[in-house]
Amino acid sequence: MDTRVQFYHNAPDRLALVSELVARAHGKGRKVAVRMPDAASAQQLDRLLWTSEPLAFVPHVMLDSPLAAETPVVLGTAGADADWPHGDTLFNLAPDLPPAYDRFRLVIEIVGQSEAEKVPARARWSAYRQRGLETKAFDAERRVAL
């Protein structure tokens, strides 16, 4: 399987963007894994997915849940990377290259506006390119391909 990689950079609110994109992917029948930097940010996203749009419920659980294999959206954290139950779409908000990223059909990197997020994102872009993967960049604020 050839993994495709998309970078959404310049995101003014990374949690809001990933919440929107996860809901859209789920609406299209995709199985989604979301890799957050830490437990606190994973809990923030969990709350956001419960409260974002009342009529657009996105069924999700944490990676360590016994229901992870049957749930279309699974949230996990960097450092606690285990075997994701799905191999369709991975959203990465952590600063490092996800282990086993090549198990996924599509990897979507969400990058904010700060230099602290841009610098490691550039390293991930280079790492994907060095591995021969197709990468595309989108300006998250303007929603256009670059």
N, C-alpha and C positions, 0 to 999 in steps of 0.2 A: 504494500500500500504506500502510495506517495502522500506524505503529509503536506498539506498546504498551511501557510502561516500568514496571518493578517495582523497588522499592528494598527490599533486605533490610538493615535497619539494626540496630545494637546487636549486631553479630556479635562474639562473644568471640574467635574465631579465623577470620579471613577466608579464609585458605588452606584450612583444613579444610572450611569451608562451601562455597566455590566448587568444591572437589574433589568433594564430595558432590553438589552440584547439577549439575555437569558430567556426572558418572557417571549420574545420574538422567535427564538430558536425552538423553545418548547411548543409554541403555537404551530410550528411547522413539523412537529413530530420528532424533533431531534432529541437524542440522549445527551445530557450535558454534565460535564464536570467543571467545577469552579475552584481554582487553586488560589487561596488567599494568603497574604503574607504571615498572618498569625491568627490565633483564636479570637481575639477581640474584633478584628475586621470581619472574620467569618460570622461572628454573632451579629454584627451590624448588618451584614448582607442578609442574614437569615431574617432579621426583623423587617428589613426593607422589602423583602420578597413577600412577607405576610401582609404588609400594609400598603404596598404601592397602588395597586388598582383593585378595588373590591370585587369586580366582576371578572378579573383575569388572574385567578388563583394559579400559582406556579407550584406544583407539588415538589417539595424538596426535603432532603434530610442531610445530616452531617455524614461524612464518610464512615465514621465508626458505628453508624446505626445498623441494627440488624435488617432494616428495610432498604438499605442502600442499593442492593442489586435489583429491586423491583421499582425503585423510584427514579423518575426520568431526570431529575436534577439533583446532583450530589455536590455538597460543599466540603472542601478539605483545606488543609493548611500546608504551607511549605515546612519542611522538617518532619512532618508526619506523613510524608508521601507513602501511601500504601498502594496496593493494587486497585486502581480505579475499576469500578464494576462496568463501566461503559467505555467504548473506544471511538465515539463519534466526534464530539466537539469538546475541546478543553479551553476554558477561559483562564488565562494566567494573569494574576495581579501581583504575584510575588516577584521579588527583584532578581531571582536567579532562573536559569534554564530549568524547566520542569524535567525531572527524571522520567524516562519512558514516554517523552512527548511523541515519539515516533509510533506509538500505539494508536494515536488519534488520527482521524481523517483530516481534521481541521484544528489548528491551534490559533486562538485569538488572544493577542497580548493587548492589555489595556494600560496605557501610559498617561500619566497626568502631566501637569504643566511645569512642575518644579524640576530643577536640575538634578535633585536627589533621585528622581524617578527616570529622568531622561538618560543619565549616564549609564546605569545598568541596562536600560532598554537598548541602547546602542550596542552594548556588548552582546546582548541576546540576538539582536538583528544580525550581527557579524557571525555569531556562532551558527545560527540557522543557515546563513548563506554559505559558510565554509563547509557545511554538511550537504550542500547542493540542493537545499529546499527552496521552493518557489515562495517568495515573500512579497506581500503587497502592503502598502501604507495608506492609511486613511486619516484625514484630519477629523478628529472626533467632534470638534466644535462646528466645523462647516459641513461635515458629513460628505466629503468628496474624496475620491481617490487621488493620490498624488503621483 
